[in-house]
Amino acid sequence: MPGMKFEAFAARTHEKMQEVLMDPTASGPAIHYYMIRGGKKKRNITIWESGQVGGEYIKTYGHYHVGDLDETYWIVQGEGIALLQKMVVENGEPQPDKIEEFKVVKVKAGDSVYMPTGFGHLVVNTGKEWLVTVDDSPVEGAGDSASMPGHADYEMVKRMRGFAYYVVEKNGVPTLVPNKLYKEVRTTDFGGMPVAE
């Protein structure tokens, strides 16, 4: 609508997150995480709830960037895990069920993590307090949405019900569990995390 202003605040509801959870029937908090979007100039702030949903740690929805776009996250509070994955491209088309490279980066307050061009990413809160990050993703302007920004492709993640691995608590520690909808994951760097089959 003409004259419509950009609303900087958005929240990701449990209902929306069910699309990408390991167990979509598990109960969880009404809101999984909160987003305040300021764009390149003011930066963006994301705040994750702590806890789990059906054993899976609270996470962001996950997305791939549209176009040639990289991003940096600075961790202000808490601890967590960033998951990065790059789709296989066949005949010029990305294949959502085939991953060229999957990478895990453990993060804590004071760290930063770089999301290169072409890598989908999500961040998981594995701590007992809020996880708070600041990032430099370009979300701004009345034509953009704080909740589902135009530069981000969420559809490929939704189609696969999440990333190639879920992060769950097993024996008291964060553990990776493969998402069986993926046909192939070619190279992996699990960052020292245990993997359960």
N, C-alpha and C positions, 0 to 999 in steps of 0.2 A: 504494500500500500504506500502511496506517496507520503513522504514525511515521517514514515515509520522509523523509529530509532532502534539501533542495535541493543538488544538486551544482553548484558554481559554475564548474567548468572544462568547456570543450568545445573540440573542434578540428574544423575543416572539412576533410574528406579529399578527395583528388583524385577518388576514385570518386564522391562526392556532387557535386563541382563539375563533373563531366563533363556534367551535366544542363543547364548554362548556359554552356558554353564555345563559342566560335566554331568550334573544331575539337575535338570530343569525343574523337577518336582520338589526339590529341597526348599525349605523355608529359609528366608534371609531377612536382612534389614530392609525397611521400606526404601531407603536410599543407600546405594553402595558407595557412591562418591559424588563430590561436589566440584563444579568448575566455575571459575571466574575468569572470563576472557578479556584480555586487554590488547591482544595483538602484538605486533613487533615492538611497538613503542612502550607499552606498559607491561608487557609480558602476560603470561597466563598462569593461574594458580590452580592446582588440583589437590583436593583433600580426600583421602580414602578413609572409610571406616575400617576398624580392625575387626578381626574375627574370620569366620568361615561360613560357607554355605555348602552343606552336605560334605564337609571335609575339605572342600576347596577354598583356598584363601581368597579374600576379597581382591578383585582385580578391576582394571579398566576393560572396556568392551574390546578394544583392539581395532586397529585399522591400518590400511596401507595409504601412503600419500599419493595423490593424483599429481602427475607431473614431476618435474625435477626439483624435489624439495627435501632438505634435510632438517634436523631439529636437534636441539640439546635440552636435556632435562637436568636441573640442579636440584638436589635433594636437600630440603630445608630441615625436615624433622622425620624421625622414624627410620625404618629399614625395610627393604623389600628386594624384589627381583624384577629386572627388566627382561622381557622375552622379545627377541628380534628374529624375524624370519623373512626370507626372500623366496618368492615363487619361481618355479621353473618356467621359462618362456619357450614355447614350441610354436613354430611358424608365426612368430610375432605376437602370439597370444599368451598371457599369463595363465598358468594352470593352478587353480586354487587348491587342488588336492595333491600337488607335488611341490615339495620344498627343496630348493637348491641348497640353502644354508639356514641352519637354526642355531641361535646363540643365546646363552644365558649370562646375564651380568648381575652380580649381587651388588646392591647399593645401600648406603646408609647416609645419615646426615653429614653434609660436607662434601659428598661425592657429586660427580656429574656423569651423565651417560649420553653418548652421541648416537643418534639414530640416522644412519646414512641414507642417502637417496635409494629408493627401491626396496627398503626393508619395512615390512609391517612391524608394528610394535605394540606391546601392552606392558603395563606395570602392575605388579602384585604386592600387596601389603602383607608381609610375613611377620610383622612386629605386633606388639601388644598395645601400641598407641596409634594416634593418627599418623598416616604417612602423608607428608606435604611436599609437593614439588612446584618448581617454577619452570616454565618452558618458553621457548621463543617461536612457537608455531604462529603463523600469520592468520589469526582469526579476528576479523574486524569488519565493520561496515554493515549497513542495513541489509545488504544482500546476502549476508552470511548468517549462519545459525550457531549460537554458542553450544548448543547440544550436539548437533550433527554438522560440523563445518564443511563447506563446499570443497575444501582441498583434501578431504579424507574419504576413502572408500571403505565403508563398513560392510558392504554387501558380500564381498569375498569371505570375510570372517564369519558373517552370519550363515552363509551357505555351508561352511564347514563346522558349524557349532563351536567356534573357538579356534585357538591356535593349535599347532601340531602336538603340543604337550599342555597338560593342565598341571597346576602346582597345588598339591594336597599335603595335608599333614599325615605323616606315617612314622610311627615310633617316635613321635615328638619332634620330628624335623621336617622342613619343607622338602618334598620329594616330587619328581616329575613323573607323570603318568601319560603314556601316549594316547592321543586322540585317534581312535581306530578308523575314523572317516578319511584320514590321509593315506594315500596309496604309497607314497615314497617320501623319505627325508634323506637327501644325499649326503650332506656333511653336517656334523653336529659339534658344538662346543658347549658342554653342559656346565661349565664353570665350577666343576667339582661337586655338583649336586648329585644325590643318588637318583636312580631311575628305577621305577617299579614297572614290571610288565603287566 
